[in-house]
Amino acid sequence: TVSNQQSLHDFINKKTLLPISKQDKITNRILAWIVDDLQPFNAITNNCFRDMILEYEPRF
């Protein structure tokens, strides 16, 4: 028989998305930082910046 049950590995490693409202809040905070601190918009492509965001909120 074929099981539709998810494997334990898949369950543990499943990425759940953030609600759109939370994504918007984070995006707005990042934009406010860019504007307030006169950062270039490409600051978000910096690997250290991306690592920091992933550390704070891996689902973003």
Secondary structure, 3 states (H helix, E strand, C coil): CCCCCCCHHHHHHCCCCCCHHHHHHHHHHHHHHHHHCCCCHHHHHCHHHHHHHHHHCCCC
